[in-house]
Structure formats: structure tokens, C-alpha cells
Amino acid sequence: MEIKSTYIGTMIGLATVAFGLIAAGAWNQFIKDLIGIFLKPGSGIWAELVYAVLVTILAIVVVQGLAKLAEKEAQLTAKLPFAKRPPE
């Protein structure tokens, strides 16, 4: 029985997403517990607002960092002598 590479690629992608969701859940719980240290339990809507704002700021910082990393990688790849160049 032959396993096509598209199936393997799909399985790798699904496994990556699954582990990403598990990691996101762990970070979510950590951030909630960290905020709970500074806000008393039962703070209600204000605690949720602070949590939402902090998570949003963290997400923006991470996405910007990844974008810069991708930009640097693209610049380095373009300098390689065997890099694919778009047709002129």
C-alpha cells in the first residue's frame, strides 16, 4: 500500500495544529493564573477586560516578531546563489 506524500503532509499539519492548540491552552491557563495573583478572585468583568487586553498585546508582539523573522529569512534566502528568482 502506497502512502501519498499529500496524506503525510496533511497528517503533519494536523499534528502541528493539535500540539499548537494544546500549547495555547497551557499558556492561556498560565496567563489567567498570573493575572489572578494581582487581581483578587471574583473581580468580574474588570479582570476579564485586563486579561483580554494583556492577551491581545501579547498576541500583537508575537505576530510582529514572527513577521520580522519571516522578513529576515526571506532576505537571507534571496541572497543565496541558488535561490529561486521570479521570472523577469
C-alpha positions as CSV (number, residue, x, y, z in Angstrom):
1,M,0.0,0.0,0.0
2,E,1.4,3.3,-1.1
3,I,1.0,6.4,1.1
4,K,0.9,9.5,-0.9
5,S,3.0,12.5,0.3
6,T,-0.1,14.7,0.4
7,Y,-1.5,12.5,3.1
8,I,1.7,12.6,5.1
9,G,1.8,16.4,4.7
10,T,-1.8,16.6,5.9
11,M,-1.1,14.5,8.9
12,I,1.9,16.6,9.8
13,G,-0.2,19.7,9.5
14,L,-3.0,18.3,11.7
15,A,-0.5,17.1,14.3
16,T,1.2,20.6,14.3
17,V,-2.2,22.3,14.8
18,A,-3.2,19.9,17.6
19,F,0.0,20.5,19.5
20,G,-0.3,24.2,18.9
21,L,-3.8,24.2,20.5
22,I,-2.5,22.2,23.5
23,A,0.3,24.7,23.9
24,A,-2.1,27.6,23.6
25,G,-4.4,26.1,26.3
26,A,-1.4,25.8,28.6
27,W,-0.3,29.4,28.0
28,N,-3.9,30.5,28.5
29,Q,-4.1,28.9,31.9
30,F,-0.7,30.3,32.9
31,I,-1.7,33.8,31.9
32,K,-5.0,33.5,33.8
33,D,-3.2,32.3,36.9
34,L,-0.6,35.0,36.7
35,I,-3.3,37.7,36.4
36,G,-5.1,36.1,39.3
37,I,-2.1,36.8,41.5
38,F,-2.5,40.5,41.0
39,L,-6.4,40.7,40.9
40,K,-8.5,39.3,43.7
41,P,-10.8,36.4,42.8
42,G,-14.3,37.5,41.8
43,S,-13.1,40.7,40.2
44,G,-15.6,40.0,37.5
45,I,-15.7,41.9,34.2
46,W,-12.7,44.1,35.1
47,A,-10.4,41.0,35.5
48,E,-11.7,39.7,32.2
49,L,-11.0,43.0,30.5
50,V,-7.5,43.1,31.8
51,Y,-6.9,39.5,30.7
52,A,-8.3,40.3,27.2
53,V,-6.1,43.4,26.8
54,L,-2.9,41.6,28.0
55,V,-3.5,38.6,25.8
56,T,-4.2,40.9,22.8
57,I,-1.0,42.9,23.4
58,L,1.0,39.6,23.8
59,A,-0.5,38.3,20.5
60,I,0.4,41.5,18.7
61,V,4.0,41.4,20.0
62,V,4.4,37.7,19.0
63,V,2.9,38.2,15.5
64,Q,5.1,41.2,14.8
65,G,8.2,39.3,16.0
66,L,7.3,36.4,13.7
67,A,6.7,38.8,10.8
68,K,10.2,40.3,11.3
69,L,11.7,36.8,11.5
70,A,10.0,35.8,8.2
71,E,11.2,39.1,6.6
72,K,14.8,38.4,7.6
73,E,14.5,34.8,6.4
74,A,13.2,36.0,3.0
75,Q,16.1,38.5,2.7
76,L,18.7,35.8,3.6
77,T,17.1,33.3,1.2
78,A,17.1,35.9,-1.6
79,K,20.9,36.3,-1.2
80,L,21.6,32.6,-1.7
81,P,23.2,31.8,-5.0
82,F,20.7,29.0,-5.8
83,A,17.6,31.0,-4.6
84,K,14.6,30.8,-6.9
85,R,14.1,34.1,-8.6
86,P,10.8,35.3,-10.1
87,P,10.8,35.3,-14.0
88,E,11.5,38.6,-15.5
